[in-house]
Amino acid sequence: MSEKELIEIFAGINDTETMERFFHEIFTEKERRVLTLRWRLLKDLHAGRTQRSIAADYHISLCKITRGSKLLKDEHSIIRGILDGYDARKKKNAGNKPEKKRGK
């Protein structure tokens, strides 16, 4: 299987339940933790946290964070676009939550 073939398989999965099952079938627990950590530090960088604070919180070297930082500085980065859209949807959804009704 080539990388391109795997990318096509990922791109063809269009619902979260199937993607979650696929992740658990194809990746080991350790591989999923590594991917999750990478995503967390990218989100933290995108939110404006410093590399040093992220490194301290996750007990990882600055080298692991620098790559993500460089990607987010590139205005044509796919990851940056995804995170920009993710943040925008999060803010929109937070504003659309119905108010809780108070008891009588």
DOTITI-913315 format. One record per residue: x, y, z of N, C-alpha, C in turn; residue in three letters. Coordinates in steps of 0.02 Angstrom, whole numbers, plus 50000, padded with zeros to 5 digits. Layout:
N
XYZXYZXYZALA;...
This chain:
104
500434994150000500005000050000500455006150000MET;500285010849958500665017049954500365022350000SER;500745027450013500495033050053499885036150019GLU;499915036849954499365039849915498725035749924LYS;498795029149923498215024849931497905025750000GLU;498315026150051498065027150118497725033950125LEU;498005038950094497695045650095497015045450062ILE;496955041850007496305041149973495795037650017GLU;496015032650055495565029150101495325033950155ILE;495795037750185495605042750236495105047750207PHE;495255050150148494825055250117494125052550101ALA;494075046050091493435043050074492985041750133GLY;493255042150193492845041050253492525047650272ILE;491865047750272491525054250282491075054550344ASN;491155049850390490785050550453491245048850511ASP;491135052150567491595051750624491605044750656THR;491035041450657491015034750688491455029850649GLU;491405029950583491815025550541492545027450548THR;492695033950548493395036150554493675033950622MET;493285034550675493525032550741493675025050742GLU;493235021050714493355013850711493975012250669ARG;494045015650613494625014750570495275016450607PHE;495275022050643495855024050682496045018550732PHE;495545015750766495685010650816495915004150784HIS;495705002850723495914996750689496604997450658GLU;496785003250632497405003950595497985006350639ILE;497855010250690498375012950733498385009450800PHE;498985008650828499045006050896498855011650944THR;498765009851007498595014851057499145020151061GLU;499775018051058500335022751061500325027351001LYS;500195024750942500175028950882499605034150887GLU;499035032050914498475036850923498665042250974ARG;499025040351027499255045351077499725050351045ARG;500175047951002500655052350968500275057250923VAL;499795054750885499395059150841498995064250882LEU;498705061850937498305066350979498735071751010THR;499335069951033499795074851060499985079951007LEU;500135077650947500315082250893499755087150880ARG;499135084650880498555089050868498465094050925TRP;498545091650988498485096151045498985101851043ARG;499605100151027500115105451028500005110250970LEU;499745107850913499575112350858499015117150878LEU;498505114450913497955118750936498215123850986LYS;498655121651031498935126351081499345131851048ASP;499755129950999500145134950962499675139850927LEU;499165137150896498695141350858498325146150905HIS;498215143950967497875148151016498345153451046ALA;498995153151028499455158251050499905156351108GLY;499875150151130500315148051185501035147851161ARG;501495148951206502205148751188502445141551183THR;502965140651143503255133951135503515131351201GLN;503815135651240504105133451304503555131151352ARG;502995134651355502465132551401502155125851379SER;502095124851314501835118551287502315112951303ILE;502965114151292503475109051307503455107151380ALA;503375112051424503355110651496502725106651514ALA;502155108651487501525105251504501505097951480ASP;501765096751420501725089951391502375085951401TYR;502875089051432503515085651445503825083051380HIS;503865087551331504165085851267504695091151249ILE;505125089451202505655094151183505375099551137SER;505725105151136505535110651091505565108551018LEU;506005103751002506075101450933505415098650906CYS;505035095250947504395092450925503885097850910LYS;503965103550942503485109050936503675113650879ILE;504315114350866504555119050815504265117650746THR;504205111350728503925109650663503215112450656ARG;502805111350708502115113850707502095121450704GLY;502545124650740502575131850741502725134650671SER;503195131450637503365133550568502775132650521LYS;502415127050529501835125850486501295131150496LEU;501185133050559500655137950573500845145050551LEU;501495146450542501705152950518501595153650443LYS;501545148050408501445148050336500695149350322ASP;500555155050291499845156850279499505152150230GLU;499875147950195499585143250148499545136150177HIS;499705135450241499705128950274498995126150279SER;498925119850262498275116450269498075116250342ILE;498545114650386498405114150457498155120850484ILE;498475126150464498255132850487497545134250464ARG;497395132650402496715133650376496195129450414GLY;496375123250429495925118850466495805121750536ILE;496335123850569496255126550637495875133250636LEU;495995137350586495605143650580494865142050574ASP;494695137250532493995135250522493705131950584GLY;494105127850617493885124450678493715129650732TYR;494155134550741494035139750791493415143850774ASP;493325145450710492745149350689492095145550702ALA;492095138950688491495134950700491355134350775ARG;491885133650814491815133150886491495139450915LYS;491745145250892491475151650916490745152450894LYS;490595150550832489915151150807489445146650847LYS;489655140450859489235135850897489145138050969ASN;489655141050999489595143551067489075149151071ALA;489025153151019488545158551017487835156251002GLY;487765150250975487105147650956486805142851007ASN;487135141951064486865137351114486235140451144LYS;485705136451149485095139151180485205140351255PRO;484875145451279484925147051350484565141751390GLU;484845140151447484515135351491483925138651524LYS;483375134951527482775137551560482865136951636LYS;482675142151669482715142051742482065139051770ARG;482155135251823481575132151856481135137351889GLY;480505135651896480025140251926480045139852001LYS;
